[in-house]
């Protein structure tokens, strides 16, 4: 073996060692990130968060929800659905811009206090449909790890992945 071959092999060994060290560092960073996420999520216990859902709860005669519009809409309609999925109330919310929107629905005597209802948003811009995503607000009661994934227990909606949280209210 000549000097050039020895030098080449030494360089290759150094590269393998460097890659191994880099891999260890990246794994350590991932572990630290997971620990930071867990610590941050503990601060959510007792707080209200928004997660993708079409569920509303009536509190003090009112249910509040939110939705995202994929674009500007010339007409937005809110429909409140009864237990059988039938429409029990409709509100025309008018023209709305793209992004997050909120609403309050006065339940009146249609449903009792503490009841859970579903809702749907239909949005159009002229005759073209506009996509929408509905959200529910719920209180975080616990935080835990499952199969390496951070999860939140919500008072009404049950268990959701930490990444499902769209807003902290």
ROVEXRO-393095 format. One record per atom (N, C-alpha, C, CB): residue number from 1; residue in one letter; atom name; x, y, z. Coordinates in steps of 0.02 Angstrom, whole numbers, padded with zeros to 5 digits, m for minus. Glycine has a CB too. Example, Ala and Ser with C-alpha at 12.3 -4.5 7.8 and 13.67 -1.06 7.14 Angstrom:
2
dogu_torlum_zamar_X_Y_Z
1_a_N_00660_m00284_00390
1_a_CA_00615_m00225_00390
1_a_C_00660_m00165_00390
1_a_CB_00565_m00224_00452
2_s_N_00642_m00112_00354
2_s_CA_00684_m00053_00357
2_s_C_00645_00002_00394
2_s_CB_00704_m00030_00286
# end
This chain:
169
dogu_torlum_zamar_X_Y_Z
1_x_N_00042_m00058_00000
1_x_CA_00000_00000_00000
1_x_C_00045_00062_00000
1_x_CB_m00048_00000_00061
2_x_N_00031_00108_m00044
2_x_CA_00073_00168_m00047
2_x_C_00042_00223_m00003
2_x_CB_00080_00193_m00120
3_x_N_00079_00278_00003
3_x_CA_00058_00334_00046
3_x_C_m00010_00363_00027
3_x_CB_00110_00389_00045
4_x_N_m00024_00367_m00037
4_x_CA_m00088_00396_m00060
4_x_C_m00146_00352_m00038
4_x_CB_m00088_00402_m00137
5_x_N_m00138_00286_m00042
5_x_CA_m00191_00241_m00021
5_x_C_m00203_00244_00054
5_x_CB_m00175_00168_m00042
6_x_N_m00149_00247_00093
6_x_CA_m00154_00253_00166
6_x_C_m00190_00318_00184
6_x_CB_m00084_00250_00200
7_x_N_m00170_00372_00153
7_x_CA_m00201_00437_00166
7_x_C_m00275_00436_00148
7_x_CB_m00166_00493_00126
8_x_N_m00292_00404_00093
8_x_CA_m00362_00399_00071
8_x_C_m00403_00359_00122
8_x_CB_m00367_00366_00002
9_x_N_m00375_00303_00145
9_x_CA_m00412_00262_00194
9_x_C_m00420_00299_00260
9_x_CB_m00375_00196_00206
10_x_N_m00369_00337_00281
10_x_CA_m00374_00376_00343
10_x_C_m00429_00429_00337
10_x_CB_m00306_00409_00360
11_x_N_m00434_00459_00279
11_x_CA_m00485_00510_00267
11_x_C_m00555_00479_00270
11_x_CB_m00475_00545_00198
12_x_N_m00561_00418_00242
12_x_CA_m00626_00384_00244
12_x_C_m00645_00366_00315
12_x_CB_m00624_00320_00200
13_x_N_m00597_00343_00355
13_x_CA_m00610_00326_00425
13_x_C_m00632_00389_00463
13_x_CB_m00547_00295_00459
14_x_N_m00599_00445_00449
14_x_CA_m00617_00508_00482
14_x_C_m00688_00529_00463
14_x_CB_m00567_00564_00462
15_x_N_m00708_00519_00399
15_x_CA_m00775_00536_00377
15_x_C_m00827_00494_00414
15_x_CB_m00782_00527_00301
16_x_N_m00814_00429_00421
16_x_CA_m00861_00384_00455
16_x_C_m00868_00405_00528
16_x_CB_m00836_00310_00451
17_x_N_m00812_00421_00560
17_x_CA_m00813_00444_00630
17_x_C_m00853_00509_00636
17_x_CB_m00741_00454_00656
18_x_N_m00843_00555_00590
18_x_CA_m00879_00619_00591
18_x_C_m00954_00608_00581
18_x_CB_m00852_00666_00537
19_x_N_m00972_00564_00535
19_x_CA_m01043_00549_00523
19_x_C_m01075_00518_00585
19_x_CB_m01052_00503_00463
20_x_N_m01039_00474_00618
20_x_CA_m01065_00442_00679
20_x_C_m01077_00494_00734
20_x_CB_m01016_00388_00703
21_x_N_m01029_00540_00741
21_x_CA_m01036_00594_00791
21_x_C_m01095_00639_00773
21_x_CB_m00971_00636_00795
22_x_N_m01103_00655_00709
22_x_CA_m01159_00696_00687
22_x_C_m01226_00662_00701
22_x_CB_m01153_00712_00611
23_x_N_m01229_00597_00688
23_x_CA_m01290_00559_00701
23_x_C_m01308_00560_00775
23_x_CB_m01281_00486_00677
24_x_N_m01258_00552_00819
24_x_CA_m01269_00554_00891
24_x_C_m01295_00623_00911
24_x_CB_m01204_00538_00929
25_x_N_m01266_00675_00883
25_x_CA_m01287_00744_00899
25_x_C_m01359_00757_00877
25_x_CB_m01240_00795_00866
26_x_N_m01377_00733_00818
26_x_CA_m01445_00743_00793
26_x_C_m01495_00705_00837
26_x_CB_m01451_00719_00720
27_x_N_m01478_00644_00856
27_x_CA_m01523_00606_00901
27_x_C_m01532_00641_00967
27_x_CB_m01495_00535_00912
28_x_N_m01478_00669_00994
28_x_CA_m01481_00706_01057
28_x_C_m01526_00768_01050
28_x_CB_m01411_00726_01080
29_x_N_m01518_00803_00994
29_x_CA_m01560_00862_00980
29_x_C_m01634_00843_00977
29_x_CB_m01539_00895_00914
30_x_N_m01649_00787_00945
30_x_CA_m01718_00763_00940
30_x_C_m01747_00748_01009
30_x_CB_m01722_00701_00896
31_x_N_m01707_00716_01051
31_x_CA_m01730_00701_01119
31_x_C_m01742_00765_01158
31_x_CB_m01677_00658_01156
32_x_N_m01697_00813_01153
32_x_CA_m01705_00877_01188
32_x_C_m01767_00914_01163
32_x_CB_m01643_00920_01178
33_x_N_m01780_00912_01098
33_x_CA_m01839_00945_01070
33_x_C_m01902_00913_01099
33_x_CB_m01839_00941_00993
34_x_N_m01903_00847_01102
34_x_CA_m01961_00811_01130
34_x_C_m01972_00830_01203
34_x_CB_m01951_00737_01124
35_x_N_m01918_00837_01241
35_x_CA_m01924_00856_01311
35_x_C_m01950_00928_01318
35_x_CB_m01856_00849_01347
36_x_N_m01927_00972_01274
36_x_CA_m01951_01042_01276
36_x_C_m02025_01045_01259
36_x_CB_m01911_01085_01226
37_x_N_m02046_01005_01209
37_x_CA_m02117_01003_01191
37_x_C_m02159_00979_01250
37_x_CB_m02128_00957_01130
38_x_N_m02135_00928_01284
38_x_CA_m02171_00901_01342
38_x_C_m02177_00954_01396
38_x_CB_m02137_00838_01369
39_x_N_m02123_00990_01410
39_x_CA_m02125_01042_01461
39_x_C_m02173_01098_01441
39_x_CB_m02055_01070_01472
40_x_N_m02172_01118_01378
40_x_CA_m02217_01171_01354
40_x_C_m02289_01149_01358
40_x_CB_m02199_01192_01283
41_x_N_m02302_01087_01341
41_x_CA_m02371_01063_01339
41_x_C_m02402_01059_01409
41_x_CB_m02375_00995_01306
42_x_N_m02361_01049_01460
42_x_CA_m02387_01047_01528
42_x_C_m02420_01114_01545
42_x_CB_m02331_01031_01579
43_x_N_m02394_01168_01518
43_x_CA_m02424_01234_01532
43_x_C_m02493_01242_01500
43_x_CB_m02377_01289_01506
44_x_N_m02513_01195_01456
44_x_CA_m02579_01197_01426
44_x_C_m02634_01169_01471
44_x_CB_m02579_01159_01360
45_x_N_m02615_01130_01522
45_x_CA_m02665_01101_01566
45_x_C_m02706_01157_01599
45_x_CB_m02632_01056_01621
46_x_N_m02772_01151_01592
46_x_CA_m02818_01202_01619
46_x_C_m02834_01257_01570
46_x_CB_m02788_01231_01681
47_x_N_m02799_01259_01514
47_x_CA_m02811_01311_01463
47_x_C_m02857_01285_01409
47_x_CB_m02744_01335_01433
48_x_N_m02887_01331_01373
48_x_CA_m02931_01312_01318
48_x_C_m02892_01316_01252
48_x_CB_m02994_01359_01315
49_x_N_m02901_01264_01210
49_x_CA_m02867_01261_01146
49_x_C_m02918_01251_01091
49_x_CB_m02814_01205_01145
50_x_N_m02899_01268_01029
50_x_CA_m02941_01255_00970
50_x_C_m02910_01198_00931
50_x_CB_m02947_01319_00925
51_x_N_m02952_01148_00915
51_x_CA_m02930_01090_00876
51_x_C_m02980_01078_00820
51_x_CB_m02922_01027_00921
52_x_N_m02959_01046_00765
52_x_CA_m03007_01031_00711
52_x_C_m03064_00987_00736
52_x_CB_m02970_00997_00652
53_x_N_m03125_01012_00729
53_x_CA_m03185_00976_00751
53_x_C_m03245_01019_00731
53_x_CB_m03185_00961_00828
54_x_N_m03304_00989_00727
54_x_CA_m03364_01027_00714
54_x_C_m03412_01024_00773
54_x_CB_m03399_01002_00650
55_x_N_m03384_01017_00833
55_x_CA_m03423_01010_00894
55_x_C_m03425_01077_00932
55_x_CB_m03393_00955_00938
56_x_N_m03483_01093_00958
56_x_CA_m03492_01153_01000
56_x_C_m03526_01133_01065
56_x_CB_m03534_01207_00962
57_x_N_m03511_01169_01118
57_x_CA_m03546_01158_01181
57_x_C_m03581_01222_01201
57_x_CB_m03498_01135_01237
58_x_N_m03644_01215_01222
58_x_CA_m03684_01273_01242
58_x_C_m03668_01289_01315
58_x_CB_m03761_01259_01233
59_x_N_m03643_01350_01327
59_x_CA_m03627_01374_01393
59_x_C_m03660_01443_01402
59_x_CB_m03550_01378_01405
60_x_N_m03700_01450_01454
60_x_CA_m03737_01512_01466
60_x_C_m03780_01531_01406
60_x_CB_m03689_01570_01483
61_x_N_m03808_01480_01373
61_x_CA_m03853_01491_01317
61_x_C_m03820_01507_01251
61_x_CB_m03899_01546_01334
62_x_N_m03753_01505_01250
62_x_CA_m03716_01523_01189
62_x_C_m03664_01470_01173
62_x_CB_m03682_01593_01197
63_x_N_m03652_01457_01109
63_x_CA_m03598_01414_01087
63_x_C_m03553_01455_01042
63_x_CB_m03626_01350_01049
64_x_N_m03488_01449_01054
64_x_CA_m03439_01487_01014
64_x_C_m03394_01439_00976
64_x_CB_m03397_01534_01059
65_x_N_m03380_01457_00914
65_x_CA_m03337_01416_00873
65_x_C_m03296_01458_00826
65_x_CB_m03378_01365_00833
66_x_N_m03255_01424_00786
66_x_CA_m03215_01460_00737
66_x_C_m03204_01415_00677
66_x_CB_m03147_01482_00768
67_x_N_m03181_01446_00623
67_x_CA_m03168_01410_00561
67_x_C_m03117_01449_00520
67_x_CB_m03234_01399_00520
68_x_N_m03084_01414_00476
68_x_CA_m03038_01444_00428
68_x_C_m03068_01440_00359
68_x_CB_m02968_01409_00430
69_x_N_m03064_01495_00322
69_x_CA_m03085_01495_00252
69_x_C_m03023_01493_00208
69_x_CB_m03129_01558_00236
70_x_N_m03025_01451_00157
70_x_CA_m02969_01444_00111
70_x_C_m02961_01503_00064
70_x_CB_m02977_01382_00071
71_x_N_m03009_01547_00063
71_x_CA_m03007_01607_00020
71_x_C_m03063_01653_00041
71_x_CB_m03012_01588_m00055
72_x_N_m03066_01711_00011
72_x_CA_m03120_01758_00025
72_x_C_m03186_01728_00002
72_x_CB_m03108_01827_m00009
73_x_N_m03240_01743_00039
73_x_CA_m03306_01716_00023
73_x_C_m03356_01774_00021
73_x_CB_m03328_01662_00073
74_x_N_m03399_01773_m00029
74_x_CA_m03452_01824_m00033
74_x_C_m03511_01805_00010
74_x_CB_m03474_01834_m00106
75_x_N_m03517_01741_00028
75_x_CA_m03572_01718_00071
75_x_C_m03548_01660_00114
75_x_CB_m03634_01698_00029
76_x_N_m03561_01664_00179
76_x_CA_m03544_01610_00225
76_x_C_m03607_01592_00264
76_x_CB_m03485_01630_00273
77_x_N_m03622_01527_00267
77_x_CA_m03681_01504_00303
77_x_C_m03660_01457_00359
77_x_CB_m03731_01469_00254
78_x_N_m03687_01469_00419
78_x_CA_m03677_01426_00477
78_x_C_m03740_01385_00488
78_x_CB_m03659_01468_00541
79_x_N_m03733_01319_00491
79_x_CA_m03790_01276_00506
79_x_C_m03775_01238_00570
79_x_CB_m03804_01227_00447
80_x_N_m03822_01240_00617
80_x_CA_m03817_01203_00680
80_x_C_m03857_01139_00671
80_x_CB_m03844_01246_00741
81_x_N_m03826_01083_00688
81_x_CA_m03857_01018_00677
81_x_C_m03879_00986_00742
81_x_CB_m03808_00971_00641
82_x_N_m03939_00957_00741
82_x_CA_m03965_00921_00799
82_x_C_m03933_00853_00805
82_x_CB_m04041_00915_00794
83_x_N_m03954_00815_00857
83_x_CA_m03925_00748_00870
83_x_C_m03932_00700_00811
83_x_CB_m03957_00718_00930
84_x_N_m03985_00707_00772
84_x_CA_m03996_00662_00714
84_x_C_m03961_00688_00651
84_x_CB_m04070_00654_00701
85_x_N_m03926_00745_00657
85_x_CA_m03892_00774_00598
85_x_C_m03936_00822_00559
85_x_CB_m03870_00719_00553
86_x_N_m03996_00834_00584
86_x_CA_m04042_00880_00550
86_x_C_m04024_00952_00568
86_x_CB_m04115_00865_00569
87_x_N_m04037_00998_00522
87_x_CA_m04022_01069_00533
87_x_C_m04075_01097_00580
87_x_CB_m04020_01109_00466
88_x_N_m04052_01124_00638
88_x_CA_m04099_01154_00686
88_x_C_m04097_01230_00685
88_x_CB_m04085_01129_00756
89_x_N_m04044_01258_00656
89_x_CA_m04040_01331_00649
89_x_C_m03990_01349_00594
89_x_CB_m04020_01365_00717
90_x_N_m04002_01405_00562
90_x_CA_m03958_01429_00509
90_x_C_m03945_01504_00519
90_x_CB_m03989_01416_00438
91_x_N_m03883_01524_00510
91_x_CA_m03866_01595_00512
91_x_C_m03826_01612_00450
91_x_CB_m03825_01613_00577
92_x_N_m03843_01667_00419
92_x_CA_m03804_01693_00363
92_x_C_m03752_01740_00393
92_x_CB_m03850_01731_00310
93_x_N_m03688_01723_00385
93_x_CA_m03634_01762_00415
93_x_C_m03607_01815_00368
93_x_CB_m03579_01716_00437
94_x_N_m03632_01817_00306
94_x_CA_m03612_01869_00259
94_x_C_m03544_01856_00227
94_x_CB_m03611_01935_00293
95_x_N_m03517_01909_00198
95_x_CA_m03451_01905_00165
95_x_C_m03396_01901_00218
95_x_CB_m03440_01966_00118
96_x_N_m03345_01860_00204
96_x_CA_m03290_01851_00251
96_x_C_m03225_01847_00211
96_x_CB_m03300_01787_00294
97_x_N_m03172_01871_00242
97_x_CA_m03105_01864_00212
97_x_C_m03077_01795_00225
97_x_CB_m03058_01917_00240
98_x_N_m03022_01779_00193
98_x_CA_m02990_01714_00204
98_x_C_m02959_01712_00274
98_x_CB_m02936_01700_00150
99_x_N_m02947_01652_00299
99_x_CA_m02915_01644_00364
99_x_C_m02965_01629_00419
99_x_CB_m02877_01706_00382
100_x_N_m02942_01637_00481
100_x_CA_m02981_01619_00541
100_x_C_m03038_01668_00554
100_x_CB_m02936_01614_00602
101_x_N_m03098_01641_00565
101_x_CA_m03157_01680_00581
101_x_C_m03189_01649_00644
101_x_CB_m03209_01681_00521
102_x_N_m03224_01689_00683
102_x_CA_m03258_01663_00742
102_x_C_m03332_01680_00739
102_x_CB_m03227_01693_00806
103_x_N_m03372_01643_00778
103_x_CA_m03443_01657_00782
103_x_C_m03470_01638_00851
103_x_CB_m03482_01619_00727
104_x_N_m03527_01667_00868
104_x_CA_m03565_01648_00928
104_x_C_m03634_01631_00905
104_x_CB_m03566_01706_00981
105_x_N_m03661_01575_00931
105_x_CA_m03728_01554_00915
105_x_C_m03770_01555_00978
105_x_CB_m03729_01483_00882
106_x_N_m03825_01592_00976
106_x_CA_m03871_01596_01033
106_x_C_m03919_01537_01029
106_x_CB_m03909_01664_01034
107_x_N_m03913_01490_01075
107_x_CA_m03953_01429_01073
107_x_C_m04026_01441_01092
107_x_CB_m03923_01378_01119
108_x_N_m04039_01494_01129
108_x_CA_m04108_01506_01150
108_x_C_m04137_01445_01185
108_x_CB_m04152_01526_01090
109_x_N_m04196_01424_01162
109_x_CA_m04228_01365_01191
109_x_C_m04220_01304_01146
109_x_CB_m04303_01378_01204
110_x_N_m04179_01309_01094
110_x_CA_m04172_01254_01046
110_x_C_m04137_01193_01077
110_x_CB_m04133_01277_00986
111_x_N_m04087_01206_01119
111_x_CA_m04052_01152_01154
111_x_C_m04039_01173_01226
111_x_CB_m03985_01134_01118
112_x_N_m04031_01124_01270
112_x_CA_m04022_01140_01341
112_x_C_m03950_01158_01357
112_x_CB_m04045_01080_01384
113_x_N_m03941_01190_01413
113_x_CA_m03876_01210_01439
113_x_C_m03830_01150_01444
113_x_CB_m03883_01246_01507
114_x_N_m03768_01158_01422
114_x_CA_m03720_01103_01426
114_x_C_m03724_01054_01368
114_x_CB_m03728_01067_01489
115_x_N_m03774_01063_01325
115_x_CA_m03782_01017_01268
115_x_C_m03724_01026_01218
115_x_CB_m03849_01029_01232
116_x_N_m03711_00971_01183
116_x_CA_m03662_00974_01129
116_x_C_m03699_00969_01063
116_x_CB_m03609_00916_01137
117_x_N_m03682_01013_01017
117_x_CA_m03711_01012_00950
117_x_C_m03654_01012_00899
117_x_CB_m03759_01073_00939
118_x_N_m03670_00993_00839
118_x_CA_m03622_00995_00784
118_x_C_m03640_01055_00739
118_x_CB_m03623_00929_00742
119_x_N_m03592_01076_00699
119_x_CA_m03606_01131_00653
119_x_C_m03568_01120_00588
119_x_CB_m03586_01199_00684
120_x_N_m03592_01155_00537
120_x_CA_m03555_01154_00473
120_x_C_m03556_01224_00443
120_x_CB_m03586_01102_00424
121_x_N_m03503_01238_00407
121_x_CA_m03495_01302_00373
121_x_C_m03496_01288_00298
121_x_CB_m03428_01338_00394
122_x_N_m03537_01326_00262
122_x_CA_m03538_01323_00189
122_x_C_m03520_01393_00164
122_x_CB_m03608_01299_00162
123_x_N_m03467_01396_00124
123_x_CA_m03445_01461_00099
123_x_C_m03439_01460_00023
123_x_CB_m03377_01481_00131
124_x_N_m03458_01515_m00007
124_x_CA_m03452_01522_m00080
124_x_C_m03425_01592_m00097
124_x_CB_m03520_01510_m00115
125_x_N_m03393_01596_m00153
125_x_CA_m03373_01660_m00181
125_x_C_m03407_01664_m00249
125_x_CB_m03294_01668_m00185
126_x_N_m03463_01699_m00253
126_x_CA_m03504_01696_m00313
126_x_C_m03536_01628_m00314
126_x_CB_m03463_01711_m00378
127_x_N_m03522_01590_m00367
127_x_CA_m03548_01521_m00370
127_x_C_m03496_01469_m00353
127_x_CB_m03576_01508_m00440
128_x_N_m03433_01491_m00344
128_x_CA_m03379_01444_m00329
128_x_C_m03375_01428_m00254
128_x_CB_m03312_01473_m00353
129_x_N_m03370_01364_m00237
129_x_CA_m03364_01347_m00166
129_x_C_m03296_01369_m00138
129_x_CB_m03373_01271_m00156
130_x_N_m03295_01386_m00074
130_x_CA_m03234_01405_m00039
130_x_C_m03224_01352_00016
130_x_CB_m03238_01478_m00008
131_x_N_m03164_01325_00020
131_x_CA_m03151_01274_00071
131_x_C_m03151_01304_00141
131_x_CB_m03083_01239_00058
132_x_N_m03173_01263_00189
132_x_CA_m03173_01285_00258
132_x_C_m03153_01228_00303
132_x_CB_m03243_01313_00279
133_x_N_m03122_01244_00359
133_x_CA_m03104_01196_00411
133_x_C_m03134_01221_00476
133_x_CB_m03026_01187_00417
134_x_N_m03171_01178_00511
134_x_CA_m03204_01197_00573
134_x_C_m03162_01178_00633
134_x_CB_m03274_01165_00577
135_x_N_m03170_01217_00687
135_x_CA_m03132_01206_00749
135_x_C_m03178_01207_00809
135_x_CB_m03077_01258_00756
136_x_N_m03158_01170_00860
136_x_CA_m03194_01170_00924
136_x_C_m03146_01194_00978
136_x_CB_m03222_01099_00941
137_x_N_m03173_01227_01027
137_x_CA_m03134_01248_01085
137_x_C_m03147_01198_01142
137_x_CB_m03153_01321_01107
138_x_N_m03094_01179_01176
138_x_CA_m03101_01132_01232
138_x_C_m03044_01142_01281
138_x_CB_m03103_01059_01206
139_x_N_m03055_01122_01343
139_x_CA_m03006_01132_01396
139_x_C_m02961_01071_01401
139_x_CB_m03041_01144_01463
140_x_N_m02895_01083_01407
140_x_CA_m02846_01030_01415
140_x_C_m02847_01007_01488
140_x_CB_m02774_01054_01395
141_x_N_m02857_00941_01498
141_x_CA_m02859_00914_01566
141_x_C_m02796_00875_01584
141_x_CB_m02920_00869_01574
142_x_N_m02760_00850_01534
142_x_CA_m02698_00812_01548
142_x_C_m02655_00810_01485
142_x_CB_m02716_00740_01570
143_x_N_m02591_00796_01497
143_x_CA_m02542_00788_01443
143_x_C_m02505_00723_01455
143_x_CB_m02492_00850_01440
144_x_N_m02494_00684_01402
144_x_CA_m02457_00621_01410
144_x_C_m02423_00603_01344
144_x_CB_m02505_00564_01432
145_x_N_m02377_00555_01349
145_x_CA_m02341_00531_01291
145_x_C_m02365_00461_01274
145_x_CB_m02263_00531_01303
146_x_N_m02376_00448_01209
146_x_CA_m02399_00383_01187
146_x_C_m02362_00365_01123
146_x_CB_m02476_00382_01176
147_x_N_m02325_00310_01125
147_x_CA_m02287_00287_01067
147_x_C_m02242_00342_01039
147_x_CB_m02334_00261_01013
148_x_N_m02211_00380_01083
148_x_CA_m02166_00433_01061
148_x_C_m02200_00496_01037
148_x_CB_m02123_00408_01008
149_x_N_m02266_00498_01042
149_x_CA_m02305_00556_01020
149_x_C_m02336_00590_01081
149_x_CB_m02360_00536_00969
150_x_N_m02333_00656_01081
150_x_CA_m02363_00695_01136
150_x_C_m02437_00703_01123
150_x_CB_m02328_00763_01142
151_x_N_m02478_00688_01174
151_x_CA_m02551_00691_01167
151_x_C_m02581_00733_01223
151_x_CB_m02582_00620_01167
152_x_N_m02639_00763_01207
152_x_CA_m02677_00803_01255
152_x_C_m02744_00770_01267
152_x_CB_m02685_00876_01231
153_x_N_m02765_00767_01330
153_x_CA_m02833_00746_01346
153_x_C_m02875_00810_01352
153_x_CB_m02836_00703_01412
154_x_N_m02930_00812_01315
154_x_CA_m02975_00870_01317
154_x_C_m03039_00850_01353
154_x_CB_m02991_00895_01245
155_x_N_m03069_00897_01389
155_x_CA_m03127_00883_01431
155_x_C_m03184_00851_01393
155_x_CB_m03151_00948_01463
156_x_N_m03202_00876_01334
156_x_CA_m03258_00850_01295
156_x_C_m03237_00805_01239
156_x_CB_m03299_00907_01268
157_x_N_m03184_00824_01205
157_x_CA_m03166_00791_01142
157_x_C_m03119_00731_01149
157_x_CB_m03135_00841_01096
158_x_N_m03095_00719_01210
158_x_CA_m03051_00662_01220
158_x_C_m02979_00676_01200
158_x_CB_m03076_00602_01181
159_x_N_m02944_00624_01178
159_x_CA_m02873_00628_01163
159_x_C_m02860_00655_01093
159_x_CB_m02841_00560_01172
160_x_N_m02813_00703_01088
160_x_CA_m02792_00729_01023
160_x_C_m02716_00735_01023
160_x_CB_m02825_00799_01008
161_x_N_m02687_00732_00964
161_x_CA_m02615_00741_00957
161_x_C_m02598_00814_00970
161_x_CB_m02592_00720_00886
162_x_N_m02541_00825_01002
162_x_CA_m02517_00892_01018
162_x_C_m02515_00937_00956
162_x_CB_m02448_00889_01050
163_x_N_m02497_00908_00899
163_x_CA_m02491_00947_00838
163_x_C_m02559_00969_00810
163_x_CB_m02454_00907_00785
164_x_N_m02614_00943_00836
164_x_CA_m02681_00962_00813
164_x_C_m02702_01031_00839
164_x_CB_m02732_00910_00833
165_x_N_m02668_01055_00892
165_x_CA_m02687_01119_00922
165_x_C_m02673_01175_00872
165_x_CB_m02648_01131_00989
166_x_N_m02725_01213_00856
166_x_CA_m02719_01269_00809
166_x_C_m02712_01336_00843
166_x_CB_m02779_01270_00763
167_x_N_m02737_01340_00905
167_x_CA_m02733_01403_00943
167_x_C_m02742_01388_01017
167_x_CB_m02786_01454_00918
168_x_N_m02712_01430_01058
168_x_CA_m02723_01428_01130
168_x_C_m02762_01490_01147
168_x_CB_m02654_01424_01171
169_x_N_m02821_01480_01176
169_x_CA_m02866_01537_01188
169_x_C_m02857_01565_01258
169_x_CB_m02939_01515_01179
# end
